[in-house]
Amino acid sequence: MNIKDVEALAELAKLELSTEEKESLLADMEGILSYVKQIEEVKTADIEPDYKVYNVWREDELLPRDFSKELIIEQFPTSQDGFLKVKKIL
């Protein structure tokens, strides 16, 4: 990676960077890439994954209801013909 790559990335991201910022970003990117290379070198062919697969779904349950249409209508300030009456909205 070089300064031209950093400038191209900055242009794609619509960033205006100073020369110092470009050099700092280049150093950061080189550090990140060297770390990724280090991770790529780890031998994982003989390692078995350590995770368990299980069903996370649950059965739906019908919860008991402590209210009914009639109870709601009784508690609402105004109702008409079995419906809740609200103010007109325009």
HUCOR-V954793 format. One line per field, one symbol per residue. ss: DSSP state (@ for helix, = for strand, . for the rest). phi: phi as a letter, one per 30 degrees, with the letter a starting at -180 (. if undefined). burial: I if it has 16 or more other ideal C-beta (glycine too) atoms within 10 Angstrom, else O. Layout:
ss: ???
phi: ???
burial: ???
This chain:
ss: ..@@@@@@@@@@......@@@@@@@@@@@@@@@@@@@@@@............................@@@@@@@...==..==......
phi: .beddddddddddhcccddddddddddddddddddddddddddbdccddcbccbdcdbddcdddccbbedddddddebbahicdcbddcc
burial: OOOOOIOOOOOOOOOOIOOOOIOOIIOOOOOOOOOOOOOOOOOOOOOOOOOOOOOOOOOOOOOOOOOOOOOOOOOOOOOOOOOOOOOOOO
